[in-house]
């Protein structure tokens, strides 16, 4: 590309198309030919605008976090004053996104984590996926800590174990959604999962 010559495509739209491919196929399953076809560009243009495949994946993962997680799921987690309802809203909001027929099934991060541990998956990609998983669990843990501080959880509540439990449930919901499980089934699972919420100890008078 000559210096100063404008690109013949919209980088934001191209990145959104790459996001959809990686979301559906994961890092390993997304071939360069599939990516360039979806993005409407050739390989030299891809490399010039986004770097190599791993760099493109990392940009798509960042876009996913900004577009899906931060605006939808985390908003539900932080906007509700009642902690139990906040966690439940967080999970039900996730279910809504996971089963949205206009999007690839499941969660970008959980789908992509299937490639972790493979020698051919770049370390930077694996590290970014692990950090994304940890960020979700950390957000749940922080909300639970706040709940205990405000007396919405008993003092003896095991916050790390509870956060891990809800994070594991979320991952399981994503796997089920990727396999085609309908939203009512996953919503029912959320209702059962919330039964693990510790009851507050009644104060004796």
C-alpha positions as CSV (number, residue, x, y, z in Angstrom):
1,X,0.0,0.0,0.0
2,X,1.4,3.3,-1.0
3,X,2.1,5.8,1.8
4,X,-1.0,8.0,2.4
5,X,-3.2,5.9,0.2
6,X,-6.5,5.2,2.0
7,X,-7.6,1.6,2.7
8,X,-10.3,0.3,0.5
9,X,-12.2,-1.2,3.5
10,X,-13.5,-0.2,6.9
11,X,-11.1,-1.6,9.6
12,X,-13.8,-1.6,12.3
13,X,-16.3,-3.6,10.1
14,X,-13.5,-6.0,9.1
15,X,-12.6,-6.6,12.7
16,X,-16.3,-7.3,13.6
17,X,-16.4,-9.9,10.8
18,X,-13.1,-11.5,12.1
19,X,-14.7,-11.5,15.6
20,X,-17.6,-13.5,14.4
21,X,-15.3,-16.1,12.7
22,X,-13.1,-16.5,15.8
23,X,-16.1,-16.6,18.0
24,X,-17.5,-19.5,16.0
25,X,-14.4,-21.4,15.1
26,X,-11.8,-20.5,17.7
27,X,-8.2,-19.5,17.0
28,X,-7.2,-22.9,15.5
29,X,-10.4,-23.5,13.5
30,X,-10.3,-20.1,11.8
31,X,-8.3,-20.3,8.7
32,X,-6.8,-17.2,7.0
33,X,-8.9,-17.9,3.9
34,X,-12.1,-18.0,6.0
35,X,-11.0,-14.8,7.8
36,X,-10.1,-12.8,4.7
37,X,-13.3,-13.9,2.9
38,X,-15.4,-12.8,5.9
39,X,-13.5,-9.6,6.2
40,X,-13.7,-8.8,2.5
41,X,-9.9,-8.3,2.2
42,X,-6.9,-10.1,1.0
43,X,-4.0,-11.5,3.1
44,X,-1.6,-8.6,2.5
45,X,-4.3,-6.1,3.6
46,X,-5.0,-8.2,6.7
47,X,-1.3,-8.2,7.7
48,X,-0.9,-4.5,7.0
49,X,-3.9,-3.5,9.0
50,X,-3.9,-6.0,11.9
51,X,-0.6,-7.8,12.0
52,X,-0.5,-11.6,12.0
53,X,-3.4,-14.0,12.9
54,X,-2.6,-13.9,16.6
55,X,-2.6,-10.1,16.7
56,X,-6.0,-10.1,14.9
57,X,-7.3,-12.6,17.4
58,X,-6.2,-10.5,20.3
59,X,-7.9,-7.4,18.8
60,X,-11.1,-9.4,18.3
61,X,-11.0,-10.6,21.9
62,X,-10.6,-7.0,23.1
63,X,-13.5,-6.0,20.9
64,X,-15.6,-8.8,22.3
65,X,-14.9,-7.7,25.9
66,X,-15.8,-4.1,25.1
67,X,-19.0,-5.0,23.2
68,X,-20.4,-8.0,25.0
69,X,-19.0,-8.4,28.5
70,X,-18.5,-4.8,29.7
71,X,-21.8,-3.4,28.3
72,X,-24.1,-6.3,29.0
73,X,-23.1,-8.8,31.6
74,X,-21.0,-6.6,33.9
75,X,-23.6,-3.9,33.7
76,X,-26.2,-6.3,35.1
77,X,-23.7,-7.4,37.8
78,X,-23.0,-3.9,39.1
79,X,-26.3,-2.0,38.6
80,X,-28.4,-4.1,41.0
81,X,-28.2,-3.2,44.7
82,X,-29.3,-6.6,45.9
83,X,-26.4,-9.0,45.6
84,X,-28.3,-12.2,45.0
85,X,-30.4,-10.5,42.2
86,X,-27.2,-9.0,40.8
87,X,-25.5,-12.4,40.4
88,X,-28.7,-13.9,39.0
89,X,-29.1,-11.0,36.6
90,X,-25.5,-11.4,35.5
91,X,-26.0,-15.0,34.7
92,X,-29.4,-14.5,32.9
93,X,-28.0,-11.7,30.9
94,X,-25.2,-14.0,29.8
95,X,-27.7,-16.7,28.9
96,X,-29.5,-14.1,26.7
97,X,-26.3,-13.3,24.9
98,X,-25.2,-16.9,24.6
99,X,-28.4,-18.0,23.0
100,X,-28.9,-15.0,20.7
101,X,-29.6,-16.5,17.3
102,X,-28.0,-13.5,15.6
103,X,-24.6,-14.3,17.2
104,X,-22.3,-17.3,17.1
105,X,-23.3,-19.7,19.9
106,X,-21.7,-19.7,23.3
107,X,-19.0,-17.4,24.7
108,X,-16.0,-16.2,22.7
109,X,-13.7,-16.8,25.6
110,X,-15.0,-20.2,26.6
111,X,-15.1,-21.4,23.0
112,X,-11.6,-20.1,22.4
113,X,-10.3,-21.8,25.6
114,X,-10.6,-25.2,23.9
115,X,-7.4,-24.2,22.0
116,X,-5.4,-23.5,25.2
117,X,-2.7,-26.1,25.8
118,X,-2.2,-26.8,22.2
119,X,1.4,-26.3,21.1
120,X,0.3,-24.5,18.0
121,X,-1.7,-21.9,19.9
122,X,0.5,-18.8,20.5
123,X,1.3,-18.1,24.2
124,X,-0.1,-14.6,23.9
125,X,-3.5,-15.9,22.8
126,X,-3.6,-18.5,25.6
127,X,-2.5,-15.9,28.2
128,X,-5.2,-13.4,27.0
129,X,-7.9,-16.1,27.2
130,X,-6.9,-17.1,30.7
131,X,-6.9,-13.4,31.8
132,X,-10.4,-12.9,30.3
133,X,-11.7,-15.9,32.3
134,X,-10.0,-14.7,35.5
135,X,-11.5,-11.2,35.0
136,X,-15.1,-12.6,34.9
137,X,-14.5,-14.7,38.1
138,X,-12.8,-11.7,39.7
139,X,-15.8,-9.5,39.0
140,X,-18.1,-12.0,40.6
141,X,-15.8,-12.3,43.6
142,X,-15.7,-8.6,44.1
143,X,-19.4,-8.4,44.0
144,X,-19.7,-11.2,46.6
145,X,-17.2,-9.4,48.9
146,X,-19.3,-6.3,48.7
147,X,-22.4,-8.4,49.6
148,X,-20.7,-9.8,52.6
149,X,-19.5,-6.4,53.7
150,X,-23.1,-5.1,53.4
151,X,-24.6,-8.0,55.3
152,X,-26.2,-9.6,52.3
153,X,-24.1,-12.7,52.9
154,X,-23.2,-14.4,56.2
155,X,-19.7,-13.6,57.6
156,X,-18.7,-17.2,57.2
157,X,-19.5,-17.3,53.5
158,X,-16.7,-18.8,51.4
159,X,-16.3,-16.1,48.8
160,X,-13.6,-17.7,46.7
161,X,-15.5,-20.9,46.5
162,X,-18.8,-19.2,45.6
163,X,-17.1,-17.1,42.9
164,X,-15.5,-20.2,41.4
165,X,-18.8,-22.0,41.5
166,X,-20.7,-19.3,39.6
167,X,-17.8,-18.9,37.1
168,X,-17.9,-22.7,36.5
169,X,-21.7,-22.6,36.0
170,X,-21.2,-19.7,33.5
171,X,-18.7,-21.7,31.6
172,X,-21.0,-24.7,31.5
173,X,-23.9,-22.6,30.3
174,X,-21.7,-21.4,27.4
175,X,-20.7,-25.0,26.4
176,X,-24.4,-26.0,26.5
177,X,-25.4,-22.9,24.4
178,X,-22.7,-23.7,21.9
179,X,-24.2,-27.2,21.6
180,X,-27.6,-25.7,20.8
181,X,-29.3,-25.8,24.2
182,X,-32.4,-23.5,24.2
183,X,-32.6,-20.5,26.4
184,X,-35.4,-21.9,28.7
185,X,-33.2,-24.8,29.6
186,X,-30.3,-22.6,30.5
187,X,-32.5,-20.2,32.4
188,X,-33.8,-23.1,34.5
189,X,-30.2,-24.1,35.2
190,X,-29.5,-20.6,36.5
191,X,-32.5,-20.9,38.8
192,X,-31.1,-24.1,40.3
193,X,-27.6,-22.7,40.6
194,X,-28.9,-19.8,42.6
195,X,-30.1,-22.2,45.3
196,X,-26.4,-22.4,46.4
197,X,-26.7,-18.8,47.7
198,X,-25.9,-19.0,51.4
199,X,-28.7,-18.0,53.7
200,X,-28.0,-15.2,56.2
201,X,-27.7,-16.3,59.8
202,X,-30.6,-15.0,61.8
203,X,-29.6,-12.9,64.8
204,X,-30.9,-14.2,68.1
205,X,-32.7,-11.7,70.3
